Amino acid sequence: MRTSILSTLKHLAASPASSLALIVGSATAIVAGYLAPRQDLYGSGWFWGLGALAASLLAYTVLLQARALARRRSGACAPRPEEAAAIAAFAEKGWRLATSAGNESSRTLVFDKNREGRWGSLIFHAGLLLLVLGGLAQSLFQNRGFAQLMEGEVFLGREGDFLQTEKGPWAGPLEPPFGLRLDALRRELWDDNNLKALESSLSVLREGAAKPVSVAINFPLRDSGFAVYQSPYYGSAVSLELTRADGRRLVTHFLLDHAARPDQPERGGSDFPTTDYLFSLNLRPGRREVEVFQAGRSVYAGPLTDKAPVALGLDRLILADIKPWSGFNVVDQRGLWALGLGFVATTLGALLLFARPHRELSARRDARGAWVVSAAGRREKALLNEEAERIMVGLSVGAPTRSREHASA
């Protein structure tokens, strides 16, 4: 009973229908996940289950193909003198003697072309297996974060320094082994104020040394298995200094997003930490305005400069500085090599399968001693039968024998 169940499972795993059903099921589930009001499609348990099932089927397929290749013994056949004419006729057409089957009195010779193509299917499926495993690993261990830096500010590479993070269920802390400092931000805008180009000059900080690098959109920094991508989010960082009545000086920074249109100001606002003030800022070229709220009522609305402080009762507010800020996405890519290797393997396997397909013909003697040639496999049957016809003509095989062989095929 147990043997029967295992045989059934092996048959299902090796069946093309099972693979097709898995592909159709996965595609249907993905489409349904997009259409339904669900979140985190690729982080759901059922999606990981489909990936694990696909990986299991691919692993079993790779195992079966590897065993089949290991059983083949190329060059294990020693030709006999009476077979020399047949071997020469095949060689004229580019076919090489691969192996033989049968006994000493009656044996079948197997000839092949494009011998390297035998590995195509194995390499292709092994590449698919790496892609599936790599995709599962990325989903389970994904680790990325978003950080904002003002010009001159240092990012130390600690997880707490990220504004937000996105993690897989098995991911550890996101802590790249280096720090970053934003030295300069360069931007180019179209006439409608949309972003044309954005580039940051960074210093990579490691063990007391600073290495200057440039990061732009679609041109990330890669270091120690981590990638730092330039985010399209940027703007102005307004630093405000508040002098309290007791002489204490408090400084905070407001990050304003870049204006969507040229006629619009950069806007932003928040509370002033450790105080009961709320600020609303409008920033235009050459003009800065602030509105200050305290206890739910407006206590000041007007210009803000770095020259004259604004009186807020007994407190004084002044513009300390304005610097550009930029956002960066930091991604842990230390397991991404599996996806790259899988892509290379699937591409190589597909090239072998379609550009250099492995082909086989078998040749045996019939009762009259004439050579009968036929296709040894199921693929490209019609093409191989035509090639067999041409070789049989070269061997002076009679037409009745050819017709009988192809009828049986």
C-alpha positions as CSV (number, residue, x, y, z in Angstrom):
1,M,0.0,0.0,0.0
2,R,2.8,2.4,1.0
3,T,4.7,1.6,-2.2
4,S,1.6,2.2,-4.3
5,I,1.0,5.6,-2.7
6,L,4.7,6.6,-3.3
7,S,4.5,5.4,-6.9
8,T,1.4,7.5,-7.4
9,L,3.0,10.6,-5.9
10,K,6.1,10.1,-8.0
11,H,3.9,9.8,-11.1
12,L,2.0,12.9,-10.3
13,A,5.2,14.9,-9.6
14,A,6.8,13.9,-12.9
15,S,3.6,14.4,-14.9
16,P,3.5,17.4,-17.2
17,A,-0.2,17.8,-16.3
18,S,0.7,18.4,-12.7
19,S,3.1,21.2,-13.7
20,L,0.5,22.7,-16.0
21,A,-2.1,22.6,-13.2
22,L,0.3,24.3,-10.8
23,I,1.1,27.0,-13.3
24,V,-2.6,27.7,-14.0
25,G,-3.4,27.6,-10.3
26,S,-0.7,30.0,-9.4
27,A,-1.7,32.4,-12.2
28,T,-5.3,32.2,-11.2
29,A,-4.4,32.9,-7.5
30,I,-2.2,35.9,-8.4
31,V,-5.0,37.4,-10.6
32,A,-7.5,36.8,-7.9
33,G,-5.2,38.4,-5.3
34,Y,-4.9,41.5,-7.4
35,L,-8.6,41.8,-8.0
36,A,-9.7,41.1,-4.5
37,P,-9.2,43.7,-1.8
38,R,-6.2,42.0,-0.2
39,Q,-3.0,43.4,0.9
40,D,0.5,41.8,0.9
41,L,-0.2,39.3,-1.9
42,Y,3.4,38.0,-2.0
43,G,3.7,37.8,1.8
44,S,0.7,35.5,2.3
45,G,1.0,31.9,3.4
46,W,-0.9,30.4,0.5
47,F,1.5,32.1,-1.9
48,W,4.5,30.6,-0.1
49,G,2.8,27.2,-0.1
50,L,2.4,27.4,-3.9
51,G,6.1,28.4,-4.2
52,A,7.1,25.5,-2.0
53,L,5.0,23.1,-4.1
54,A,6.5,24.4,-7.3
55,A,10.0,24.1,-5.9
56,S,9.3,20.5,-4.8
57,L,8.1,19.5,-8.3
58,L,11.0,21.2,-10.0
59,A,13.5,19.5,-7.6
60,Y,12.0,16.1,-8.4
61,T,12.2,16.8,-12.1
62,V,15.8,17.9,-11.8
63,L,16.6,14.7,-9.9
64,L,14.9,12.5,-12.5
65,Q,16.7,14.2,-15.4
66,A,20.0,14.0,-13.6
67,R,19.5,10.2,-13.1
68,A,18.6,9.7,-16.7
69,L,21.7,11.5,-17.9
70,A,23.9,9.5,-15.4
71,R,22.6,6.3,-16.8
72,R,23.7,7.2,-20.3
73,R,27.2,6.0,-21.2
74,S,28.4,8.0,-24.2
75,G,31.1,6.2,-26.0
76,A,30.4,2.9,-24.3
77,C,29.9,1.1,-27.6
78,A,32.8,-0.5,-29.5
79,P,32.1,-0.6,-33.2
80,R,32.4,-3.8,-35.1
81,P,33.9,-4.2,-38.6
82,E,30.6,-5.0,-40.3
83,E,29.2,-1.8,-38.8
84,A,31.8,0.5,-40.3
85,A,29.8,1.3,-43.4
86,A,26.7,2.4,-41.4
87,I,28.8,4.5,-39.0
88,A,30.5,6.2,-42.0
89,A,27.1,6.9,-43.6
90,F,25.8,8.5,-40.3
91,A,29.1,10.5,-40.0
92,E,28.6,12.0,-43.4
93,K,25.3,13.5,-42.1
94,G,27.0,14.7,-38.9
95,W,25.8,11.9,-36.6
96,R,28.1,10.3,-34.0
97,L,27.9,6.8,-32.5
98,A,26.6,7.3,-28.9
99,T,25.8,3.8,-27.5
100,S,24.3,0.5,-28.3
101,A,21.5,-1.7,-27.0
102,G,20.6,-5.4,-27.3
103,N,22.7,-8.5,-27.3
104,E,25.7,-9.6,-29.3
105,S,23.7,-11.3,-32.0
106,S,21.2,-8.5,-32.5
107,R,21.9,-5.0,-31.3
108,T,20.8,-1.5,-32.0
109,L,23.2,1.4,-32.6
110,V,22.2,4.8,-31.3
111,F,23.6,7.9,-33.0
112,D,23.2,11.4,-31.9
113,K,23.7,15.1,-32.9
114,N,24.2,18.1,-30.7
115,R,25.3,16.0,-27.7
116,E,25.6,19.1,-25.5
117,G,21.9,19.7,-26.0
118,R,21.2,16.7,-23.7
119,W,21.9,19.1,-20.7
120,G,19.5,21.7,-21.9
121,S,16.4,20.5,-20.1
122,L,18.3,19.8,-16.9
123,I,19.9,23.2,-16.8
124,F,16.7,24.9,-17.7
125,H,14.7,23.2,-14.9
126,A,17.6,23.8,-12.4
127,G,17.5,27.5,-13.3
128,L,13.7,27.5,-12.7
129,L,14.3,25.9,-9.4
130,L,16.8,28.6,-8.4
131,L,14.4,31.3,-9.5
132,V,11.6,29.8,-7.4
133,L,13.8,29.3,-4.3
134,G,15.4,32.7,-4.7
135,G,11.9,34.3,-5.0
136,L,10.7,32.5,-1.9
137,A,13.9,33.5,0.0
138,Q,13.4,37.2,-1.0
139,S,9.8,37.1,0.1
140,L,10.6,35.5,3.5
141,F,13.8,37.3,4.2
142,Q,13.2,40.6,2.4
143,N,14.6,43.5,4.3
144,R,14.4,47.1,3.1
145,G,14.1,50.5,4.7
146,F,13.6,54.2,3.8
147,A,15.8,56.9,5.2
148,Q,15.8,60.7,4.8
149,L,19.0,62.7,5.0
150,M,19.6,66.5,5.1
151,E,22.7,67.8,3.4
152,G,25.5,67.2,5.8
153,E,23.6,64.7,7.9
154,V,25.0,61.3,8.8
155,F,23.1,58.0,8.6
156,L,24.8,55.5,10.9
157,G,23.2,52.3,9.4
158,R,21.2,51.3,12.5
159,E,17.7,50.0,12.1
160,G,16.3,52.7,14.3
161,D,17.6,55.4,11.9
162,F,15.1,54.3,9.2
163,L,11.9,56.3,8.8
164,Q,10.1,53.0,7.8
165,T,11.1,49.4,7.1
166,E,9.5,46.5,5.2
167,K,10.4,43.1,6.3
168,G,9.7,39.4,5.6
169,P,8.6,37.2,8.5
170,W,12.1,35.7,8.9
171,A,14.1,38.8,8.3
172,G,16.6,40.0,10.9
173,P,17.7,43.5,11.7
174,L,18.4,45.8,8.7
175,E,21.9,47.1,9.6
176,P,24.3,47.7,6.7
177,P,28.0,47.6,7.7
178,F,28.5,51.2,6.7
179,G,27.2,54.7,7.3
180,L,26.2,57.4,4.8
181,R,26.6,61.2,4.7
182,L,24.8,63.3,2.2
183,D,27.3,65.8,0.9
184,A,25.3,67.4,-1.9
185,L,22.0,67.0,-3.9
186,R,21.7,68.0,-7.5
187,R,18.5,68.1,-9.4
188,E,17.2,69.0,-12.8
189,L,13.6,70.0,-13.5
190,W,11.4,70.2,-16.6
191,D,9.5,73.4,-17.3
192,D,6.4,72.0,-15.6
193,N,8.5,71.5,-12.4
194,N,8.5,67.7,-12.8
195,L,11.7,65.9,-11.9
196,K,14.2,65.4,-14.8
197,A,17.2,64.1,-13.0
198,L,18.2,63.7,-9.3
199,E,21.7,62.8,-8.1
200,S,23.2,62.6,-4.6
201,S,26.8,62.9,-3.7
202,L,27.4,60.6,-0.7
203,S,30.2,59.6,1.5
204,V,30.3,55.9,2.5
205,L,31.6,55.8,6.1
206,R,33.4,52.8,7.3
207,E,36.0,52.4,10.1
208,G,36.8,56.1,10.2
209,A,37.3,56.4,6.4
210,A,35.0,58.2,4.0
211,K,34.6,57.1,0.4
212,P,32.9,59.5,-2.0
213,V,30.2,58.0,-4.3
214,S,27.4,59.2,-6.5
215,V,23.9,57.8,-6.4
216,A,21.2,58.6,-9.0
217,I,17.8,57.2,-10.0
218,N,18.4,53.8,-11.6
219,F,22.1,54.0,-10.6
220,P,22.3,52.6,-7.1
221,L,25.2,52.1,-4.8
222,R,26.1,48.5,-4.1
223,D,28.3,47.6,-1.2
224,S,28.6,44.4,1.0
225,G,25.5,42.9,-0.4
226,F,23.4,46.0,0.2
227,A,22.0,48.4,-2.4
228,V,21.3,52.1,-1.8
229,Y,18.7,53.5,-4.3
230,Q,18.1,57.2,-4.9
231,S,14.5,57.9,-4.0
232,P,12.5,60.4,-6.1
233,Y,11.3,62.1,-2.9
234,Y,13.2,65.2,-2.0
235,G,12.7,68.8,-0.8
236,S,13.9,71.4,1.6
237,A,14.8,70.9,5.2
238,V,13.9,74.0,7.3
239,S,15.7,74.3,10.6
240,L,14.0,76.5,13.3
241,E,15.6,77.7,16.5
242,L,13.3,78.5,19.4
243,T,14.7,80.4,22.4
244,R,12.6,79.9,25.5
245,A,11.9,82.4,28.2
246,D,14.5,80.7,30.5
247,G,17.2,81.0,27.8
248,R,17.1,77.4,26.6
249,R,17.6,77.0,22.8
250,L,15.7,74.3,21.0
251,V,16.3,73.4,17.4
252,T,14.1,71.2,15.2
253,H,14.0,70.4,11.5
254,F,10.9,70.3,9.2
255,L,11.2,68.3,5.9
256,L,9.1,69.9,3.2
257,D,8.2,68.0,0.1
258,H,9.1,69.4,-3.3
259,A,6.2,71.4,-4.8
260,A,4.3,69.7,-7.6
261,R,3.9,72.9,-9.7
262,P,6.1,76.0,-10.1
263,D,3.4,78.3,-8.8
264,Q,3.0,76.3,-5.6
265,P,5.1,76.6,-2.4
266,E,6.8,73.8,-0.5
267,R,4.5,73.1,2.4
268,G,4.8,71.2,5.6
269,G,4.4,71.3,9.3
270,S,4.4,69.5,12.6
271,D,4.7,70.1,16.3
272,F,7.8,71.5,17.9
273,P,9.2,68.7,20.1
274,T,9.0,69.3,23.9
275,T,6.7,72.4,23.4
276,D,3.0,73.0,22.9
277,Y,3.6,74.8,19.5
278,L,2.4,73.7,16.1
279,F,4.0,75.0,13.0
280,S,2.7,75.3,9.4
281,L,5.4,76.4,6.9
282,N,5.2,77.7,3.3
283,L,8.4,78.1,1.4
284,R,8.9,79.9,-1.8
285,P,12.0,81.2,-3.5
286,G,13.0,84.3,-1.5
287,R,9.9,84.1,0.7
288,R,9.3,82.1,3.8
289,E,6.1,82.1,5.8
290,V,5.1,80.5,9.0
291,E,2.0,80.2,11.0
292,V,2.3,79.2,14.7
293,F,-0.5,77.6,16.7
294,Q,-0.5,77.3,20.5
295,A,-3.4,75.6,22.4
296,G,-5.4,75.4,19.2
297,R,-5.2,79.1,18.3
298,S,-3.0,81.0,15.9
299,V,-0.4,83.2,17.7
300,Y,1.6,84.3,14.7
301,A,1.2,84.3,10.9
302,G,3.8,86.0,8.7
303,P,7.3,86.0,7.3
304,L,10.2,84.1,8.8
305,T,13.8,85.2,8.3
306,D,17.2,84.4,9.7
307,K,17.7,88.1,10.7
308,A,14.8,89.2,13.0
309,P,13.3,86.7,15.5
310,V,9.6,86.3,15.7
311,A,8.1,87.0,19.2
312,L,5.9,84.2,20.5
313,G,5.0,85.7,23.9
314,L,8.2,85.4,25.9
315,D,9.7,82.9,23.4
316,R,11.7,83.9,20.3
317,L,11.6,82.0,17.0
318,I,14.2,82.4,14.2
319,L,15.0,80.6,10.9
320,A,18.3,78.8,11.5
321,D,19.0,77.2,8.2
322,I,17.5,75.8,4.9
323,K,19.1,72.8,3.3
324,P,18.1,70.2,0.7
325,W,17.0,66.7,1.9
326,S,16.7,63.5,-0.1
327,G,15.3,60.0,0.5
328,F,17.1,56.7,0.1
329,N,15.9,53.1,-0.1
330,V,18.3,50.6,1.5
331,V,17.8,47.0,0.4
332,D,19.5,43.9,1.7
333,Q,20.4,41.9,-1.5
334,R,22.7,39.3,0.0
335,G,20.6,36.4,-1.4
336,L,19.9,38.0,-4.8
337,W,22.7,35.9,-6.4
338,A,20.4,32.9,-6.5
339,L,17.9,34.8,-8.8
340,G,20.8,36.0,-11.0
341,L,22.2,32.5,-11.3
342,G,18.7,31.1,-12.0
343,F,18.1,33.6,-14.8
344,V,21.5,32.7,-16.4
345,A,20.8,29.0,-16.1
346,T,17.3,29.2,-17.6
347,T,18.6,31.3,-20.5
348,L,21.4,28.8,-21.1
349,G,19.1,25.9,-20.9
350,A,16.6,27.5,-23.3
351,L,19.4,28.2,-25.8
352,L,20.5,24.6,-25.6
353,L,17.0,23.3,-26.0
354,F,16.0,25.4,-29.0
355,A,19.3,26.3,-30.7
356,R,21.2,23.0,-30.1
357,P,18.4,20.3,-29.5
358,H,19.7,16.9,-28.9
359,R,18.6,14.4,-31.5
360,E,18.9,10.6,-31.7
361,L,18.5,8.0,-34.4
362,S,18.7,4.3,-34.0
363,A,19.9,1.7,-36.5
364,R,19.5,-2.1,-36.5
365,R,19.8,-4.9,-39.0
366,D,16.6,-6.7,-40.0
367,A,16.3,-10.4,-40.8
368,R,17.8,-9.8,-44.3
369,G,20.8,-8.0,-42.9
370,A,19.7,-4.6,-44.2
371,W,19.9,-1.5,-42.0
372,V,16.7,-0.1,-40.7
373,V,16.9,3.5,-39.3
374,S,14.3,5.3,-37.2
375,A,13.9,8.1,-34.7
376,A,15.0,7.0,-31.2
377,G,12.9,9.6,-29.3
378,R,9.5,11.3,-29.4
379,R,10.6,14.8,-30.1
380,E,10.8,16.1,-33.7
381,K,9.6,12.7,-35.0
382,A,8.7,13.9,-38.5
383,L,12.1,15.8,-39.0
384,L,14.1,12.8,-37.7
385,N,12.2,10.4,-39.9
386,E,13.1,12.4,-42.9
387,E,16.7,12.3,-41.8
388,A,16.4,8.6,-41.4
389,E,15.1,8.2,-44.9
390,R,18.1,10.0,-46.4
391,I,20.6,7.9,-44.4
392,M,18.7,4.7,-45.4
393,V,19.0,5.7,-49.0
394,G,22.7,6.1,-48.6
395,L,22.8,2.6,-47.1
396,S,20.8,1.2,-50.0
397,V,17.8,0.1,-47.8
398,G,14.9,-1.1,-49.7
399,A,11.6,0.8,-49.8
400,P,9.4,-2.0,-48.4
401,T,11.5,-2.1,-45.3
402,R,11.3,1.7,-44.8
403,S,7.5,1.8,-45.2
404,R,7.1,-1.0,-42.7
405,E,9.3,0.7,-40.1
406,H,7.6,4.1,-40.4
407,A,4.2,2.4,-40.3
408,S,5.1,0.8,-37.0
409,A,6.5,4.1,-35.7
